[in-house]
Every structure is written in C-alpha cells, then in structure tokens.
Amino acid sequence: PLERKTSPSGLQWFPARKRYREFALAPGFLSQEDINAIHESAKHPSVKEINDRKGNLAFKHRVWRFESQLRALQPELYRRLMELMSQADEEKWKRLRQNSKKRQKVYPEVEYIVYDVELEGTPCFIEPHVDNKSAVTMVAMLSTPDAYDGGRSCFRRVEGRAGSREMSLQQGDVVLFRGEKLTHWITPVMAGVRIILQIEFSRV
C-alpha cells in the first residue's frame, strides 16, 4: 500500500520529497446525490462534446465541458468542489496565492470524461501527460468499481524517472494534484464504462 498522511482537514496526502509530486485523496467526498447531480448537469441539452486534447497526446475517451451548467444547476456542489481544490492547494502547494500576487487569474475548466470500451470498440486509455497550465487538477470517480475493468489512476513515482504509484478510486473519491507538474495517466480500461469528473484550475 502507498504511504499516506492525513491532514487535520481530512485530506490523505501521499508524500514525496518534491511537493509537486505529492497528491491528496478525499475519500468518499461525493455522495450518491452529488454524483447523480453531476450526471444530470453534464447531460443538459446545452452541454457540448469537445476535442481539445494536444495533438501529440494518445488517448481514447470522450469529453464534455460543462462548467457553466454545473455552476448554474448545482451552485452548492460547485462551491464545495472549488473549496476542496483551494484547500488542497493551500495545504501543500500555495499556487493560487502566488498567482494572485502576480495578478494571474485561474479559471475552472470542468469536464465530464467517459471511457466506454463497447462504444469505442477498443480498450480506453490516456497516456502519461501533464495538464497544460493547470495549477491544481481534481479528478472525482463517478463510476462504481464493478462498472469497468482496469482504469487504475497512476502518478509519477516519489522520486526518479521510472516507475509509478497506482491506486483504484472508489465511487465518490476525489484525488487532487499539481496537474501541470505531476505526470499522470490511467491503466487501460479493458471492459465496461469508467466515468470521471475532472476540474482544472487553469491559468488564463
């Protein structure tokens, strides 16, 4: 099992020598009611599918952007998610504070990401990468563990260039990390459907 330390806020931190390689888990942060609300917001008729991944990034999944819909339809849930991301940043990285001093703004990019093996006709995945200009990234698991095979969340090892740290997220779990610095990916989803909520505090 991966070493972890729980902070007073309840966040479980996975330590590393360099702070940007540390990431946090908020177990069971989302209730079933929250998850249902996210599905509903993402499927609003005004939500559009996007394809804005970098051209050299290999992946097999589908993405819908819905920050305005989530904020309008579920303002309290949206607020809690923003506060969780800010809390993690304040505990460990303090990137938002530094951006504020430099008068750099961050904008929350909210995505509903679906890895559907039957729909794609092939295993679904995303290769190791970092998130462009994301001061803080949050990933929330919306699916139950029995809904898919594979799809373990992977992060660069504590130190050095080889190896990784892997974990299986339970439904409602949220993981938070320095998206633009910490290399991350998932193992291939071999069967079923894996659905996540991803939010990036993106520099604009």
PEDA-V443515 format. One record per run of one state. SS is the DSSP state (H for helix, E for strand, - for the rest). FROM is the first residue (numbers start at 0). LEN is the number of residues. If there is no record, write none. Layout:
# PEDA-V443515
ss:SS from:FROM len:LEN
ss:SS from:FROM len:LEN
This chain:
# PEDA-V443515
ss:- from:0 len:4
ss:E from:4 len:2
ss:- from:6 len:5
ss:E from:11 len:3
ss:- from:14 len:4
ss:H from:18 len:3
ss:- from:21 len:1
ss:E from:22 len:4
ss:- from:26 len:5
ss:H from:31 len:11
ss:- from:42 len:5
ss:E from:47 len:3
ss:- from:50 len:8
ss:E from:58 len:2
ss:- from:60 len:1
ss:E from:61 len:4
ss:- from:65 len:1
ss:H from:66 len:7
ss:- from:73 len:1
ss:H from:74 len:18
ss:- from:92 len:2
ss:H from:94 len:7
ss:- from:101 len:4
ss:E from:105 len:11
ss:H from:116 len:4
ss:- from:120 len:3
ss:E from:123 len:6
ss:- from:129 len:4
ss:E from:133 len:8
ss:- from:141 len:3
ss:H from:144 len:3
ss:E from:147 len:3
ss:- from:150 len:2
ss:E from:152 len:4
ss:- from:156 len:7
ss:E from:163 len:4
ss:- from:167 len:6
ss:E from:173 len:4
ss:- from:177 len:6
ss:E from:183 len:20
ss:- from:203 len:1
